Amino acid sequence: MIKYVKPDAKKNRRVAISAALVFAGMVGMAYASVPLYKVFCQQTGFGGTTQRAEKAPDKATDQFISVRFDSNSASELNWRFKPKQTSMRVRIGEQNMAYFEATNLSDKVKTGSAVYNVAPPLAGAFFNKIQCFCFTKQTLKPGESAEFPVVFFVDPSILQDADAKGTQEITLSYTFYPADADAPKQVSTN
């Protein structure tokens, strides 16, 4: 004959509370993972995330690097978006400005938001933007065109980094998405 054992209500309550706490912690970590990952990428340049700076170093080096510009636009935005120059040879540590141009090809007012990436990804830790159109949403009326500047410099510490010091070219890539759409946070150029 099988003997029935009455469950211990106190133990069951403890297990239920523990399971609920673990579940709440996992949900909290899921929500926190996106902003934590963004902070991590911004601090380390991981995945080609560029850095933000207030100003360029006071003194530039005598070495140069090529910066290539790439642009894309989501088809649903219906913008023509291109760099005014395809590349620049810049002095490492010197402040530079590049321009991009966008034209709204639709018959409606459109607002876009640009996401960016740097290739090779390890260069993101050394590519600093002082001013960028990607920091805010951009609105264009039907048929309207606008120039968007980006002010940047390449950090001289790239010359001392064991992995990055041989970098000859950095590609800065932007993709415009409709501002109300869920745009990806980073776009790979590889």
N, C-alpha and C positions, 0 to 999 in steps of 0.2 A: 504494500500500500504506500502511495506517495503522500508525504506529509506536506501540508500547506504551511509556508513560512510567511508570516505577515511582514510586508515591506516596512522598512524603517523610514518614516515620514521625514525625519530630520535629515537623514542622508540624502534622500531624494530631493529635498529642497535645496541642499547644498550643491548637488550636481546640477540642478536646474539653474540656480543662480550663477554658478561657474560657467555653464554653457551660454547663458544670456550675456555675461560679461565678455566672454571670448567673441561671441557674435558681434556685440556692440563695438568692441575693439577692432575687429576686422572691417566692419563697415566704416568706422572712423578712419582707419588707415587707407581704405580705398578712396575716400573723399580727399584725404590729405596727400595722397601720392602724386596727384597732378601738380599742385603748387610746389611740393617739395622737389619733384623732378625738375620743374622749371627753374627753381632757385639753384639746384645743383648744376644744371646745364649753363646757367648764366655765370656762375662762379668759376666753373672749370673750362668752359668752352666746349664741353662734350657735345659730340654730334654736329659740330659746325656752328654752334651758337656763338654769336659775336658778343663782345663786351660793350658796355656803355661807359663813356668817360665824359668828364666836364671839359677837358682841354687836352691838347697834345703835349708831349714833353717839351720842355724849354729848348732842348737841343736835339737836332736830328743827326743821324749817322751819315757817313759818306757812302753807304751801301744802298742799292736799289732793289726793288721787287716789282714784278708786274701784277697788276690787279685787273682781272677780266670781269666784265659785267654781263649778266644774263637776266632775261626777264620773261615772264609768262603771265598769262591772264586766263582765269577760268572762263570757259565759253559762255556760261550763264550771265556773266558780268557784261559781256559784249563791249569790251574795251580793247583798243590797240595800245599796247604798252611796250616800250622799248627804251634801251639806254641811248643817250645822246652820243656817247662814245663807247666803243666796244671794249677798250682796254686803256690803261694808263700805266706808265712806268713811274713809280713813286719812290721818293727817298724814305727809307725806314725811319720812323719817328716824326716825320713832317705831316702837318695837317693838310688834307686834300679835300676837294669837293668834286663830286660827279653829279650829273643830271640824268634823270629819266623823264620820259614824256609819255603821257597817257591821253588818249582821246576816247570819249564816249561815243560809240558808233550807234547807239540805240536812240529811240525816240522818247526815252524816259529818263528822268533824273536817276542816277545810279550812285550808290555809295559803296566804296570798296575799302578793303583792309589788306595790307600787304604783309606777307610772312616772308622770312628771309632765311638764308643758309649760306654757309661758307664752305668751300671745298679747297683743299683737303680738310677734313673735319678737324684735324689737330691745329689748323691755323686759326680756328675760331677763338682760341684763348688769347690770340695776339692781335686780332682784328678788332679795333675799337671804333664805335660810332659815337660821334659827339651830337650830331643832329641827323634825324632821319624821318622821312615821310611815313615810315612803317610804324612809328610810335603813335600815330593817330589815324582815324578814319578819314578818307578822302572822298569828296562828293563832286561829281561832274554833271552839268546839265546836258541835255541832248546836243550832240555835235561839239561840245566844249572840249578844248585841249588844255592841259596844264603841264608845267615842268615841276618836277619834284627833285629837290637836292638831297644829297646825302653827304655829310661831312664826316671824314674818317681819318684814321692813321693806323699804321702798323706798328705795334709796340716793339721797341728795340730789343726787348728781352727774347724775341724770336731768334736772335743771333746766338744766344747762349744755350738755348734749349737743344738737348741732344737729338731729339726726334724731329724738330721743326727747322733747325738752322740751315738745312740744305734746300728749303722750299724756294722755288724760283718763281712760282705764280700762285696767286690766290684768286679764286672765283667767288664773286659776290652775286648771289642769285636771289631774285625777288619773284614772288607770284602773288598777283592780286586776286582776291576772292570777294564775292558780294559780302558786305559787312554783316548782313543778317544771317548768312549761312554759317554753318559750323566748319570754319576753315581749319585745316591742320595747323599745329603749332610750328612745325618745321617741314620743309620740303627738301627732299634729297636731290642733289644735282648729279649723283653718281649713276 
